[in-house]
């Protein structure tokens, strides 16, 4: 180690580089649809008649920031914008107040 004459700052001559191993991060946990904005769980709110009339329909992709769809089939990675995790929902019907009823199909991380 030496010092610069004008400023008095220290100069290091022999600096050794230290390699620090990177940490392995666990994969992101699945998003629960009820965590998404505008989505809530129905639990036992549907009567038996309404449950019998549920029919699978189109697919939608919902993230914390985006709502995409409808899709005829489950959307692929190429159809979704990068940088988000999407819960893939399938429309199953509507409530009397015209709100959609969905079922969770899968999750795609982009």
C-alpha positions as CSV (number, residue, x, y, z in Angstrom):
1,X,0.0,0.0,0.0
2,X,1.2,3.5,-0.8
3,X,0.0,7.0,-0.6
4,X,-0.5,9.7,-3.3
5,X,1.6,12.7,-2.5
6,X,-0.9,15.4,-3.4
7,X,-4.1,13.9,-1.9
8,X,-2.8,11.5,0.7
9,X,-5.2,8.8,-0.6
10,X,-4.2,5.2,-0.2
11,X,-3.3,3.0,-3.1
12,X,-3.6,-0.8,-2.9
13,X,-1.1,-2.6,-5.1
14,X,-2.1,-6.2,-4.5
15,X,-5.8,-6.7,-4.5
16,X,-7.2,-10.2,-4.5
17,X,-10.6,-10.9,-6.1
18,X,-12.9,-12.9,-4.0
19,X,-15.5,-15.1,-5.8
20,X,-18.7,-15.3,-3.8
21,X,-21.0,-18.1,-4.8
22,X,-24.5,-17.1,-5.7
23,X,-27.5,-18.2,-3.7
24,X,-30.0,-20.5,-5.1
25,X,-33.4,-18.9,-4.8
26,X,-36.5,-21.1,-4.5
27,X,-38.9,-21.1,-7.4
28,X,-41.7,-18.5,-7.0
29,X,-44.7,-19.9,-5.0
30,X,-48.0,-20.3,-6.9
31,X,-50.3,-17.3,-6.8
32,X,-53.7,-17.9,-5.2
33,X,-56.4,-16.4,-7.4
34,X,-57.9,-14.7,-4.4
35,X,-54.7,-12.6,-4.1
36,X,-55.3,-11.0,-7.5
37,X,-57.1,-7.7,-7.6
38,X,-60.8,-8.0,-8.3
39,X,-60.9,-11.8,-7.7
40,X,-62.6,-13.4,-4.7
41,X,-63.4,-16.9,-3.6
42,X,-67.0,-18.1,-3.7
43,X,-66.7,-21.0,-1.3
44,X,-70.3,-22.1,-0.6
45,X,-72.1,-19.1,-2.1
46,X,-73.5,-21.0,-5.1
47,X,-76.7,-23.0,-4.7
48,X,-76.9,-26.5,-6.1
49,X,-78.9,-25.4,-9.2
50,X,-76.1,-22.9,-10.1
51,X,-73.4,-25.5,-9.6
52,X,-75.1,-27.9,-12.0
53,X,-75.2,-25.2,-14.7
54,X,-71.5,-24.5,-14.7
55,X,-70.0,-25.1,-18.2
56,X,-66.3,-24.7,-19.2
57,X,-65.8,-21.7,-21.5
58,X,-63.0,-19.5,-22.6
59,X,-59.6,-18.9,-20.9
60,X,-58.2,-15.7,-19.3
61,X,-54.8,-14.8,-18.0
62,X,-54.7,-12.6,-14.9
63,X,-51.6,-11.2,-13.2
64,X,-51.3,-8.5,-10.5
65,X,-51.1,-5.9,-13.3
66,X,-52.8,-7.3,-16.4
67,X,-56.0,-9.1,-17.4
68,X,-55.8,-10.8,-20.8
69,X,-58.2,-12.8,-22.8
70,X,-60.4,-14.3,-23.8
71,X,-58.4,-17.2,-25.4
72,X,-60.0,-20.2,-27.0
73,X,-57.3,-22.5,-25.6
74,X,-55.0,-22.3,-22.7
75,X,-52.6,-19.4,-23.6
76,X,-49.0,-20.3,-24.2
77,X,-45.8,-18.4,-23.2
78,X,-45.6,-16.8,-26.6
79,X,-49.1,-15.2,-26.2
80,X,-48.3,-13.6,-22.8
81,X,-46.1,-10.5,-22.2
82,X,-42.9,-11.2,-20.4
83,X,-42.1,-10.1,-16.9
84,X,-45.1,-11.3,-14.9
85,X,-46.7,-14.4,-13.4
86,X,-50.1,-15.2,-14.8
87,X,-52.9,-17.3,-13.3
88,X,-54.8,-19.0,-16.1
89,X,-58.5,-19.0,-15.3
90,X,-61.3,-20.7,-17.2
91,X,-64.8,-19.1,-17.3
92,X,-67.4,-21.4,-15.9
93,X,-70.5,-19.2,-15.8
94,X,-71.9,-16.0,-14.4
95,X,-73.6,-14.9,-11.2
96,X,-77.0,-13.2,-11.2
97,X,-75.1,-9.8,-10.8
98,X,-73.3,-10.7,-14.1
99,X,-69.9,-11.3,-12.4
100,X,-67.9,-14.2,-14.0
101,X,-67.3,-17.5,-12.3
102,X,-63.8,-18.9,-13.0
103,X,-61.8,-21.9,-12.1
104,X,-58.1,-21.9,-11.7
105,X,-56.3,-24.0,-14.4
106,X,-52.6,-23.3,-14.0
107,X,-50.0,-20.7,-13.5
108,X,-47.4,-19.4,-16.1
109,X,-44.3,-17.5,-15.0
110,X,-42.8,-15.2,-17.7
